[in-house]
Amino acid sequence: MLRGVRGAITIENNLEAEIVAATERLMRELIARNDIVPEDVASVFISTTVEIDAVFPAKALRLLEGWTHVPVMCMREIPVTGSLEKCIRVMVHLNTDKKQTEINHVYLERAVILRPDLNA
């Protein structure tokens, strides 16, 4: 079964080092909470809000051992008025036997407001 594993994190500054560090932190947390191995990942989509343009967040995945051949695509989030700023969102498409309710989505920093129901 192909499942989506979602996550998001915010940054304070549009700096390459901060974007890469935040994305790596989010991915490591998603990996740990869901026992993800690169061989089970079909692809990863990463979106950013308009304020983030110092680097492609996908650069962080290349720092993770075994993730070299995982297809990753970065894109721009829809700029909805009043939405959370400086946010990096991730969607990992994972081949797994886990049920939908067994997937652990991860929201860090100010991004916890996106899914308060998952942070109880």
Contacts in CASP RR format, 6 or more apart in sequence:
PFRMAT RR
TARGET T0000
AUTHOR 0000-0000-0000
METHOD contacts of the structure
MODEL  1
MLRGVRGAITIENNLEAEIVAATERLMRELIARNDIVPEDVASVFISTTV
EIDAVFPAKALRLLEGWTHVPVMCMREIPVTGSLEKCIRVMVHLNTDKKQ
TEINHVYLERAVILRPDLNA
1 95 0 8 1.000
1 96 0 8 1.000
1 97 0 8 1.000
1 98 0 8 1.000
2 42 0 8 1.000
2 93 0 8 1.000
2 94 0 8 1.000
2 95 0 8 1.000
3 93 0 8 1.000
3 94 0 8 1.000
3 95 0 8 1.000
3 96 0 8 1.000
3 98 0 8 1.000
3 100 0 8 1.000
3 103 0 8 1.000
4 91 0 8 1.000
4 92 0 8 1.000
4 93 0 8 1.000
4 94 0 8 1.000
4 103 0 8 1.000
5 30 0 8 1.000
5 34 0 8 1.000
5 36 0 8 1.000
5 91 0 8 1.000
5 92 0 8 1.000
5 94 0 8 1.000
5 103 0 8 1.000
5 104 0 8 1.000
5 105 0 8 1.000
6 89 0 8 1.000
6 90 0 8 1.000
6 91 0 8 1.000
6 92 0 8 1.000
6 105 0 8 1.000
6 106 0 8 1.000
6 115 0 8 1.000
7 26 0 8 1.000
7 30 0 8 1.000
7 89 0 8 1.000
7 90 0 8 1.000
7 91 0 8 1.000
7 105 0 8 1.000
7 106 0 8 1.000
7 107 0 8 1.000
7 108 0 8 1.000
7 111 0 8 1.000
8 26 0 8 1.000
8 87 0 8 1.000
8 88 0 8 1.000
8 89 0 8 1.000
8 90 0 8 1.000
8 106 0 8 1.000
8 107 0 8 1.000
8 108 0 8 1.000
8 111 0 8 1.000
8 114 0 8 1.000
9 22 0 8 1.000
9 23 0 8 1.000
9 25 0 8 1.000
9 26 0 8 1.000
9 87 0 8 1.000
9 88 0 8 1.000
9 107 0 8 1.000
9 108 0 8 1.000
9 109 0 8 1.000
9 111 0 8 1.000
10 22 0 8 1.000
10 84 0 8 1.000
10 85 0 8 1.000
10 86 0 8 1.000
10 87 0 8 1.000
10 88 0 8 1.000
10 108 0 8 1.000
10 109 0 8 1.000
10 110 0 8 1.000
10 111 0 8 1.000
11 18 0 8 1.000
11 19 0 8 1.000
11 22 0 8 1.000
11 52 0 8 1.000
11 86 0 8 1.000
11 88 0 8 1.000
11 109 0 8 1.000
12 18 0 8 1.000
12 86 0 8 1.000
14 51 0 8 1.000
14 52 0 8 1.000
14 53 0 8 1.000
14 54 0 8 1.000
14 86 0 8 1.000
15 54 0 8 1.000
16 54 0 8 1.000
16 55 0 8 1.000
19 48 0 8 1.000
19 52 0 8 1.000
19 54 0 8 1.000
19 55 0 8 1.000
19 57 0 8 1.000
19 60 0 8 1.000
19 88 0 8 1.000
20 55 0 8 1.000
20 57 0 8 1.000
20 59 0 8 1.000
20 60 0 8 1.000
20 63 0 8 1.000
21 60 0 8 1.000
22 57 0 8 1.000
22 60 0 8 1.000
22 88 0 8 1.000
22 109 0 8 1.000
23 46 0 8 1.000
23 57 0 8 1.000
23 58 0 8 1.000
23 59 0 8 1.000
23 60 0 8 1.000
23 61 0 8 1.000
23 88 0 8 1.000
23 90 0 8 1.000
24 60 0 8 1.000
24 61 0 8 1.000
24 63 0 8 1.000
24 64 0 8 1.000
25 108 0 8 1.000
26 88 0 8 1.000
26 90 0 8 1.000
26 106 0 8 1.000
26 108 0 8 1.000
27 60 0 8 1.000
27 61 0 8 1.000
27 64 0 8 1.000
27 90 0 8 1.000
28 64 0 8 1.000
29 106 0 8 1.000
29 108 0 8 1.000
30 36 0 8 1.000
30 90 0 8 1.000
30 92 0 8 1.000
30 104 0 8 1.000
30 106 0 8 1.000
31 64 0 8 1.000
33 104 0 8 1.000
33 106 0 8 1.000
34 94 0 8 1.000
34 96 0 8 1.000
34 98 0 8 1.000
34 103 0 8 1.000
34 104 0 8 1.000
36 92 0 8 1.000
36 94 0 8 1.000
38 64 0 8 1.000
38 66 0 8 1.000
38 67 0 8 1.000
38 69 0 8 1.000
38 70 0 8 1.000
40 94 0 8 1.000
40 95 0 8 1.000
40 96 0 8 1.000
41 67 0 8 1.000
41 70 0 8 1.000
41 92 0 8 1.000
41 93 0 8 1.000
41 94 0 8 1.000
41 95 0 8 1.000
42 71 0 8 1.000
42 93 0 8 1.000
42 94 0 8 1.000
42 95 0 8 1.000
43 70 0 8 1.000
43 71 0 8 1.000
43 72 0 8 1.000
43 73 0 8 1.000
43 93 0 8 1.000
44 58 0 8 1.000
44 61 0 8 1.000
44 70 0 8 1.000
44 71 0 8 1.000
44 72 0 8 1.000
44 73 0 8 1.000
44 90 0 8 1.000
44 91 0 8 1.000
44 92 0 8 1.000
44 93 0 8 1.000
45 72 0 8 1.000
45 73 0 8 1.000
45 75 0 8 1.000
45 90 0 8 1.000
45 91 0 8 1.000
45 93 0 8 1.000
46 56 0 8 1.000
46 57 0 8 1.000
46 58 0 8 1.000
46 72 0 8 1.000
46 73 0 8 1.000
46 74 0 8 1.000
46 75 0 8 1.000
46 88 0 8 1.000
46 89 0 8 1.000
46 90 0 8 1.000
46 91 0 8 1.000
47 74 0 8 1.000
47 75 0 8 1.000
47 76 0 8 1.000
47 77 0 8 1.000
47 88 0 8 1.000
47 89 0 8 1.000
48 57 0 8 1.000
48 74 0 8 1.000
48 75 0 8 1.000
48 76 0 8 1.000
48 77 0 8 1.000
48 87 0 8 1.000
48 88 0 8 1.000
48 89 0 8 1.000
49 76 0 8 1.000
49 77 0 8 1.000
49 79 0 8 1.000
49 83 0 8 1.000
49 84 0 8 1.000
49 85 0 8 1.000
49 86 0 8 1.000
49 87 0 8 1.000
50 76 0 8 1.000
50 77 0 8 1.000
50 79 0 8 1.000
51 85 0 8 1.000
51 86 0 8 1.000
52 86 0 8 1.000
52 87 0 8 1.000
52 88 0 8 1.000
56 74 0 8 1.000
57 74 0 8 1.000
57 88 0 8 1.000
58 72 0 8 1.000
58 73 0 8 1.000
58 74 0 8 1.000
61 67 0 8 1.000
61 70 0 8 1.000
61 72 0 8 1.000
62 68 0 8 1.000
77 83 0 8 1.000
77 87 0 8 1.000
77 89 0 8 1.000
84 110 0 8 1.000
84 111 0 8 1.000
84 113 0 8 1.000
84 114 0 8 1.000
87 110 0 8 1.000
87 111 0 8 1.000
87 114 0 8 1.000
89 111 0 8 1.000
96 103 0 8 1.000
105 115 0 8 1.000
105 118 0 8 1.000
107 114 0 8 1.000
107 115 0 8 1.000
107 118 0 8 1.000
107 119 0 8 1.000
112 119 0 8 1.000
END
